[in-house]
């Protein structure tokens, strides 16, 4: 496991495959890593867009109602073939 530039935990196919007991497939790893990076970038862009679209919404004290509070801490996740930090 590793974190990308946004702090998102990225699982490589090799770590999942080693836990599942199946052989390492280089093409699958490349595709999974690329898909994870693409999804992380799209989610990040969606969040930034949402915050920007609501930047004019403020409370009576002038504080913005929609803000980014950072990223959630890592937590343990369990799926059929893997248990680990996500």
Helices and strands as residue ranges (DSSP letters): E 2-3, E 9-10, H 13-20, H 26-53, E 76-79, E 82-85
